[in-house]
Amino acid sequence: MLTVVLKAIIFVTCGIQLVTTTESDRGLIVNIATTSMIKQATTVPIAEDGTPNLDSIRSKKPFNNVDFVSVDGDYTLQQAYAYDRYTRTIYKNSNFTIELSGPNIWTPLHKGLSKAYVKLSVDWISHNIYWTDPEYKWIMVQSLLGNDTSMYCVLIHDNLHGPQGLALDPIEALLFWSDIGTSTKIEVSSLSGRNRKSLISSNLLNPCSLAADYASRRIYFVDQGRFTLETVTYEGRDRKVVLKKPETKFLDIALFKDYLYVTDWRLRGMYFFNKTNGKELRKSWSERAVRYYGVAVFAPDEQLVPAKAHCPSLGCEHICVTEKDSASCLCKDGYTLDQDMKTCSLNNESLHRALIFSNESSVCIVDIRILTHFAFLPVCILETSGTKYMSMDTDDRQMILANDTAIYWARVDNPELQMLTEITGTISGKFSYDLFNYFHT
């Protein structure tokens, strides 16, 4: 019988044009599911002041048995995006309208997410989509321009326990997220992942959803564990509880003008609250036969395009992100930014987040997202003899291997087996690598 050794190895590295908007429909995109588990993409028209028109709700059943739980849109591109927990995929709907007048075709944008409560948020200035993944413990960004779906990278991955809630302010070039775990907090960085700092690090239980108020420069968030809807400034000051409803289980939140649109998983409804005092501005939308998931605003006056956008003239080869008065370039995974800070070069490293596994005769590597999507095929990179133990030095991208009598090492990107030491007797027990003290057996 062959002994199979499996190790996880994680490495991370991280052309745009504006389209003139035209006055069109304004409304909410809502993901709902009936009690018979029929999923529907639903829209609710809203007035210029944010008042929902519940007499003009439209629904269409997407293809197959999708399970959309998070949604957002780019009004300039006339596209909607939704995360499907069933296929672990982000889908795109082109030519999207609140009237749902199109063919309702959703095409894959990014495959291989985890089956967690992933949240989406769109930068409509640079036309990028961001998302959190609580199981992979990272925040990612992907360009929405062109047809190359490989234009993505891991933006933030260190010191994250369970990133979940997500909100952007593209005008201020800020990225906000909640991190739920041993030290639950709400953090902020630039849209390029730089200048990261904590906004709130106390009196939080489960802040699962965030929304940014561009006009007042405040973040609104739902804390399921505290049964609260709260707000704080972009600088983390003046924290307030807008309302507390212990009987609810708020799931998602969106904001437009004075309205907060909040979905409730437990009471199966959507609430319409005043963002300042928490009063209901309109009777809740509730159907006992429906569960409400994600909600997002899709409107030209919600996603105002600045007179001058910096990405079109910057000339980024891969991904351009908005900065506060400027823009910067990122490279897709596997590439490194060149000295001109615009072009990207292949860094000659095979995979940056991968599973490495071995049996007695081979060492193979496969994209770590095979854990949630079987579209990734392993590649065997090294032949061995009698391997029974393996450990990893992820900083230097090295494998340390052992059979009964000797210990070897090899680089992931230039796999040539070299002996470290021979052992008198037989190697047995546990085998691990210590970054500072090398290996233990």
C-alpha positions, -999 to +999 in steps of 0.1 A: +000+000+000+013+035-009+016+060+018+002+094+007+015+125+023-005+158+019+006+193+027-009+227+020+014+253+007+002+289+002+021+316-017+005+350-025+015+376-050-006+400-061-066+489-193-096+505-183-121+528-198-151+546-185-185+541-202-209+570-201-240+562-181-274+568-195-305+576-174-323+543-169-339+522-142-331+525-105-338+498-080-327+470-057-313+436-067-324+410-042-316+373-040-346+353-026-355+317-023-390+302-019-397+275+006-396+250-022-360+262-027-366+278-061-341+306-063-350+338-080-333+370-090-356+397-079-357+435-084-375+463-066-378+497-083-370+526-060-378+563-063-353+591-065-355+595-027-350+558-022-386+548-015-392+512-027-421+505-051-433+471-038-461+470-063-436+466-092-414+437-079-401+415-107-386+380-104-369+356-128-356+321-121-319+318-131-306+288-148-301+255-131-302+251-093-281+281-084-280+293-048-273+331-050-266+345-016-246+377-024-251+403-051-238+436-065-238+455-098-219+479-120-244+504-134-220+519-159-213+485-174-249+475-170-238+442-153-250+424-122-229+399-102-239+372-078-221+345-057-236+310-060-229+289-030-241+257-048-214+259-076-190+280-056-189+305-084-193+342-090-216+348-120-221+378-143-253+390-159-246+413-189-271+439-201-288+438-167-318+460-160-342+464-131-370+456-155-353+421-160-361+426-197-330+407-208-326+369-213-314+365-177-282+347-187-256+343-159-221+333-171-192+323-148-168+351-138-147+333-111-148+296-101-133+279-070-146+299-041-154+282-008-189+272+003-191+301+028-209+333+031-189+352+005-197+389+001-192+409-031-186+446-037-179+465-069-157+495-076-176+511-105-148+537-112-120+512-120-145+484-128-132+458-104-150+433-082-139+425-046-149+396-025-143+380+009-138+343+015-141+333+052-128+297+046-098+306+024-092+336+047-085+361+020-099+391+001-096+390-036-100+415-065-107+408-102-110+431-132-145+433-148-131+446-181-124+423-211-130+386-213-099+374-195-112+359-163-077+352-150-072+389-142-075+385-104-052+384-074-053+378-037-053+413-022-051+407+015-044+373+032-024+379+063-039+381+098-074+373+086-095+348+106-128+349+088-133+379+065-170+384+057-187+417+055-175+440+027-181+475+015-163+500-009-161+537-013-145+541-047-147+579-045-125+579-014-107+547-026-114+528+006-121+491+013-139+481+044-143+446+058-153+427+089-131+398+102-149+373+124-128+350+146-107+350+177-104+388+175-134+401+156-129+435+141-138+459+113-108+471+092-101+495+064-075+498+037-070+515+003-085+497-026-050+484-034-048+468+001-023+493+014-026+515+046-045+488+065-058+497+099-085+487+124-117+507+128-135+487+156-119+460+176-142+457+207-179+450+214-184+430+182-198+395+178-208+388+142-207+418+120-217+399+089-226+428+064-214+463+058-225+493+037-207+526+030-225+560+031-204+581+007-222+614+016-217+612+054-184+592+052-199+566+076-200+528+076-232+510+085-230+474+097-252+445+109-241+426+140-261+394+141-247+384+175-257+417+191-290+420+171-279+455+161-277+478+132-248+502+139-228+530+123-193+545+127-173+571+108-146+562+083-120+570+110-136+546+135-152+574+156-187+582+168-200+547+170-238+546+173-265+519+175-291+528+150-315+501+163-316+468+181-341+441+173-334+409+193-361+389+174-343+393+141-314+377+122-302+405+098-283+391+069-274+418+044-276+456+042-276+482+014-279+520+015-293+547-007-301+583+003-318+581+038-328+544+034-312+513+048-324+481+031-319+452+054-327+415+047-338+393+077-332+356+075-352+347+106-384+368+101-382+363+063-385+399+052-368+431+042-369+462+063-367+498+052-351+519+080-341+555+083-303+555+085-302+581+112-329+571+138-337+535+128-374+542+122-392+522+095-397+545+065-420+520+048-438+488+059-415+458+056-416+435+026-423+401+040-435+367+027-435+336+049-428+315+018-396+334+009-362+337+024-342+369+017-305+368+011-283+395-005-294+431-014-277+458-035-286+491-050-284+495-088-288+531-098-270+558-117-271+583-088-256+557-065-225+551-086-215+585-098-186+585-122-160+613-115-151+638-142-116+625-143-107+588-139-070+579-136-071+543-147-077+549-185-045+569-188-023+549-165-019+519-188-019+490-164-011+457-181-033+436-157-054+453-130-059+490-123-073+501-089-085+534-078-065+555-053-075+587-037-065+612-065-046+586-086-046+550-095-021+520-092-015+488-110-017+452-097-006+420-114-027+388-116-016+358-096+017+344-107+031+377-120+052+405-104+050+442-111+079+455-131+099+486-122+077+508-144+049+499-120+026+492-150+037+460-167+039+425-152+063+397-156+059+360-149+077+352-117+086+316-127+069+301-097+044+273-104+016+279-080+011+304-052-017+287-033-015+250-037-018+215-022+014+195-025+011+158-019+033+127-024+032+089-024+062+067-024+071+075-060+060+110-069+054+145-056+025+164-072+010+199-069-025+213-076-043+246-072-056+248-036-091+257-050-095+220-059-109+218-024-141+235-037-139+231-074-127+200-093-117+219-125-080+220-114-058+190-123-027+180-104+008+180-120+035+157-107+068+176-105+092+151-089+099+114-089+110+099-055+117+065-040+100+053-009+089+087+004+069+084+036+072+119+052+070+154+038+070+189+052+072+224+037+093+255+039+067+279+024+089+310+027+116+295+005+093+273-015+111+241-005+100+206+001+116+184+028+111+147+022+121+115+040+121+078+035+131+052+060+168+061+061+174+096+046+161+131+045+161+151+012+150+186+000+139+200-033+126+234-045+090+236-058+100+256-089+132+236-097+125+201-084+157+183-081+161+160-052+192+166-029+202+147+002+203+165+035+214+137+057+214+100+062+200+084+094+215+056+114+185+033+120+150+039+107+130+072+105+096+069+122+071+089+141+062+126+132+081+147+107+079+185+106+098+216+095+106+245+118+115+278+100+142+287+126+155+253+137+150+233+104+134+200+108+123+176+135+116+138+134 
